[in-house]
Amino acid sequence: MALDPTELIHTLIARHHLIATAESLTGGALCARLVDVPGASETVLGGVCTYASDLKAKVLGVDPARLARTGPVDREVALQMASGVATLMGADIALSTTGVAGPGPADGHPAGTVHIGCRHPGGLTHRELHIHGTRSQVREATVEAALDLLGEVLAGGAPGE
């Protein structure tokens, strides 16, 4: 279970950190969860939804050759998305989500394959998940996992890679 988004937002504000999101399979749900918290405008800069692979390259600076080689469901793509949105928005911390929500496989990966990237002051951190459930359950579990990762980063328990 993820930390309460209110606690995360209050911690970000107290530390004077700015956060941004780059989302694919979650379609903006992660940023929406953060901005549901009153006062989030003090720390949340915004989010970019790059559902189409070519936008990951054009908007976030993800390596087009990498996308051509691996597709969007990839560890390095997730990390490049997080780095790209951090640079684009001037964020201290950035979270990214990419993967296959389902109901079927895509890009050679089964439904529920998810990569979450995080760029933070300590470096880059990645999580790979294999979630079982419906499309909406995969998307919701991805948001929860991204919030969990943010909580780990803020607690100092998610070292850079």
C-alpha positions in Angstrom: 0.0 0.0 0.0 1.4 3.4 -1.0 1.9 6.2 1.4 -1.0 8.6 1.6 -0.4 11.1 -1.3 -1.0 13.9 1.2 2.0 12.8 3.3 4.1 12.6 0.1 3.1 16.1 -1.0 3.7 17.5 2.5 7.2 15.9 2.5 8.0 17.3 -0.9 6.9 20.8 0.2 8.8 20.6 3.4 12.0 19.7 1.5 11.4 22.3 -1.2 11.4 19.6 -3.9 9.6 20.1 -7.2 8.2 17.0 -8.9 7.0 16.1 -12.4 5.6 13.0 -14.1 6.0 11.4 -17.5 3.3 8.8 -18.1 2.3 6.3 -20.7 0.1 3.5 -19.5 -1.2 5.5 -16.6 -2.4 8.3 -18.9 -2.0 11.1 -16.4 -3.5 9.2 -13.4 -0.3 9.5 -11.4 -0.1 13.3 -11.8 -3.9 13.5 -11.1 -3.4 11.5 -7.8 -0.7 14.0 -6.7 -2.7 17.1 -7.6 -5.8 15.8 -5.8 -4.0 16.9 -2.6 -4.8 20.5 -1.6 -1.6 22.6 -1.8 0.0 20.3 -4.4 0.7 23.4 -6.6 3.6 24.2 -4.2 5.5 21.2 -5.4 3.9 19.6 -8.5 5.1 21.2 -11.7 3.0 19.1 -14.0 2.9 15.9 -16.0 3.4 14.8 -19.6 1.4 12.0 -21.1 3.3 10.5 -23.9 1.1 7.5 -24.8 2.5 7.4 -28.4 6.1 6.1 -28.6 7.2 8.8 -31.0 6.2 11.5 -28.5 8.5 9.8 -25.9 11.3 10.8 -28.2 10.0 14.1 -29.4 8.9 15.5 -26.1 11.0 13.7 -23.5 14.2 13.1 -25.4 14.0 9.3 -25.2 16.5 7.8 -27.6 14.6 6.9 -30.8 17.1 4.1 -31.6 16.3 2.6 -28.2 12.6 2.8 -28.8 13.1 1.2 -32.2 15.2 -1.6 -30.7 13.2 -2.4 -27.5 9.9 -0.6 -27.8 8.5 1.5 -25.0 8.2 -1.3 -22.5 11.7 -1.1 -21.2 13.8 -0.2 -18.2 16.0 2.3 -20.0 13.0 4.0 -21.7 11.4 4.5 -18.3 14.6 6.0 -16.9 15.0 8.3 -20.0 11.3 9.4 -19.6 11.9 10.4 -16.0 15.1 12.2 -16.9 13.5 13.9 -19.8 10.5 15.3 -17.9 12.8 16.4 -15.0 14.9 18.4 -17.5 11.9 19.7 -19.4 10.2 21.0 -16.2 13.1 21.7 -14.0 12.0 19.1 -11.4 14.1 17.8 -8.5 12.2 14.5 -8.6 10.5 12.9 -11.6 8.5 9.7 -11.9 7.7 7.8 -15.2 5.4 4.9 -16.1 5.5 2.8 -19.2 4.2 -0.7 -19.8 1.3 -2.8 -21.0 -2.0 -2.3 -19.3 -3.8 -4.9 -21.3 -6.1 -6.7 -21.8 -3.7 -8.5 -24.1 0.0 -8.4 -24.8 1.7 -5.5 -26.6 5.2 -4.9 -28.0 6.2 -8.5 -27.2 5.3 -8.2 -23.5 2.4 -9.7 -21.6 -0.3 -7.5 -20.0 0.8 -6.3 -16.6 4.5 -5.7 -17.5 5.3 -2.3 -16.1 8.5 -0.2 -15.7 8.6 2.8 -13.4 11.5 5.2 -13.5 12.5 7.9 -11.0 15.1 10.6 -11.3 15.9 12.1 -7.9 18.8 13.9 -6.2 20.5 10.5 -5.5 20.4 9.4 -9.1 18.1 7.1 -11.0 15.9 4.3 -9.7 13.8 1.7 -11.6 11.2 -0.8 -10.7 9.9 -3.6 -13.0 6.5 -5.0 -12.1 4.4 -7.9 -13.3 0.9 -7.1 -12.3 -2.1 -9.5 -12.7 -5.6 -8.1 -13.2 -7.8 -6.1 -15.5 -6.6 -3.1 -17.5 -7.9 -0.7 -14.8 -6.3 -2.8 -12.0 -2.9 -2.8 -13.8 -3.1 1.0 -14.2 -4.2 1.6 -10.6 -1.5 -0.8 -9.2 1.1 1.1 -11.3 0.1 4.4 -9.8 0.3 2.9 -6.3 3.7 1.4 -7.0 5.0 4.8 -8.3 3.8 6.4 -5.1 5.5 3.7 -3.1 8.7 4.4 -5.0 8.4 8.1 -4.3 8.0 7.3 -0.6 11.1 5.1 -0.7 13.1 7.9 -2.4 11.9 10.5 0.1 12.8 8.1 3.0 16.3 7.5 1.5 15.6 3.9 0.8 15.8 3.9 -3.0 19.4 4.5 -3.9 20.4 5.6 -7.3 21.5 3.1 -9.9 
